[in-house]
Amino acid sequence: MTRTTTSIWKQPAQVWAVAFACVVAFMGIGLVDPILPAIAESLQASPFETELLFTSYLAVTGLAMLVTSWISSRIGAKKTLLIGLALIVLFALLCALSGSVDAVIGFRAGWGLGNALFISTALATIVGAASGGSAAAIILYEAALGLGIAIGPLLGGILGEQSWRAPFFGVVVLMAIAFLAVLVLLRGPEGPRTPVPFSAPFKALGRPALAILAVAAFFYNIGFFILLAFSPFPLGFGAMGIGFTFFGWGVALAVTSVWVAPLLMRRMPRTRVILLVLPLLAIDLVVAGLLVESAAALVTCIVIGGLLLGIMNTVLTEAVMEATDLPRSVASSAYSSVRFLGGAVAPPLAAALWHAFSATIPYFVAAVAVLVAALVIFLGRSTLAHIDDEPDDATVEDAEAILLGDAG
């Protein structure tokens, strides 16, 4: 029997509006990468202070994730998305106009609040509105994430050649466009709202399967953000060089998240994919630490890291969606809060280790963190057994048909 499937590219306008906004939102993660050295020089900031641009953003994003489902269940997805986008526009503008590194750090925290409201609601919105089922929606979301992460450093590099303020102004313009797209294109009734209790995300983390995935993601994200946030310093490139390096990293991440991860999940259980990829990522980080003095070797390790991170992002996202019977918005918010807090720890930790020891040690610590994540999954594999079951709605087969371009 031949089943009819829907191409990932055949989506309602409202899905494309939110996906475009996702691309721009995720650009904000890597946007400051190419301008970190320039900010440090222009604002007379130490690498540790400069890395706090990531920490304030990620810490507030993570903490705010715990209340986003409570907010969106009361005011609706569209209003939550628009408030999040408006806050990003406001605080990106304030970052661009800042005169001290402390001010930029503070305004990046406000940016993180807007980011939390937006991205925690965006996935649920795309899943609810996309054609082709949840697998298509997750792939589309991960594609937006990968594209945004790839374009962010490139745009940051291009604009950063003019001034460290220019990338922030660029985000203001793009986010304003995204705001208008969501405002105009996200139409139609949202259906009856079921208010989510304030305690829901906290109780969700008490679910063993979700707790295991969240703890693993905490340590995994330490490795992720040491590679992303620390590497611009030992590379020693200008803004464009850093931008192109992390553009390659982002493209690699996008390719494996959209094409490779679903094919691997078709051939083996999710937990096995995780336990295969995490040790490979640890090896890559160790090699990066050993060869940190060679710019060419470090660039190669960064791009290879992108390939592995793309697989992990998609597999973890799907695993979280299957881990519990909780509403997706609650599960996603609870998991993401812990994940982002792991990312918040990484940048200043890497800078402190660099200052105390050498540029090699942060990568070794990142590798250890990634192996801890693998150990958490390994020890909890019996609790996670149900996420390896074949979904009843054959979403894995749907994903493969989508990836092969089968429009039915």
C-alpha positions, 0 to 999 in steps of 0.5 A: 500500500502506497501512502500519500506524503506531503513535501516539507516544502508545501506548507501554509503561509503561516508556517513559513512566516514562523519558520522565517522568524525562527531563522532570524531568531537563531541567527542571534546565537552565532551573530556575535561570534565574529565580533567578539574580538572586536567588542573586546578591543573596542570596549576594552573588555577581557575575553571573560567579560566578552563571553558573558554576552553569551552567558547573559543571553543563554541564562535568561533564555533558559530561566524564562523557558520555565514560564513561557508555556504558562504565558502562551497558554493564557495569551495565545501563541501569536501574542507570545511570538509577537511579544518575543520578537518585539523584545528582541528588536528592542534589546538588539537596538539597545545593544547596538547603541551601547557604550560599554560591555556591561550594557551590552551584557545586560541588554543581551539578557533582555534579548534572551527573554524575548528569545525564550518567548519566541522559540519555545512557542515557535516549535509548538506552532510549527508542529500544530500548523505544518503539513506532513505530521510532526516529523515534517514539522521537526525537520522544518524547525531544525532546518530553520535552526541550522540555516539561522545558525549558519547565516548568523556568523556570516552576517556578523562577519560581513557587517562586523567588518564595518563596526561591531555595532552593525550586526546588532542593527542588522538583527533589528531590521530582520526581526522587524520584518519577521514581526510583520510576517507573523503579524500578517500571516499567522491567522485563524483561530488558535482553538480553545486554550488550556491554561498550563499551571505555573508548576508544569515545567518543574513537574515535567523535569520530575519525569525520569525520561525527560530528566535524563534527556535534560541532564544529558543536554546540559552537559552536551551544550557545554561542549556545543557552546565551548566550540561555538563561543570560545573558538573565535579567540584561538582562531585569531581571524578577523570578523570575516574569517570567523564569519566564514568559518562558522558559516561552514560550521552552520551549513554542516550542522544544517545538512546533518540535522535535516538529512543525515539524522532522520536517515540514521534514526530509520536504521537504529534506535535514537539512544544508539545514535546518541551513544554513537555520535557523542563519543565522536564529538568528544574525539573531535574536541580533543583533537581541536584542543591538541591542534589549537595552534593550527588555524587550519586544523581548528577550522576543520575540527569546527566544521566536523563538530558542526556535522556531529552537532546537527545530528545530535540536535535533531535526535534530542529534539525528537527524543524529547517529543517522544519522552513523555505524554506531556503537551509538547510546549511543556516538555520542550520548555522544561528540557530547553531551560536546562539545555540553555543553562548548560550553554550559559555555563560554557563561555565564561568557563572556557575563558577562565580555563584559557586564562588559567592554563592554555587554549587547549584545556577548554576543548578537553573540558568540553570533551569531558562534558560531552562524555558525561552526557553520553554516560547519562544516556547510557546509564538511563537507557532502560528508562529511555527504552520507549523513545526507541519504539517505532511511532504509531503514525510512522513518522520516521517513514514520513521523514524519509519520504519528505527528505527524498522529495516524495510529494505523493 
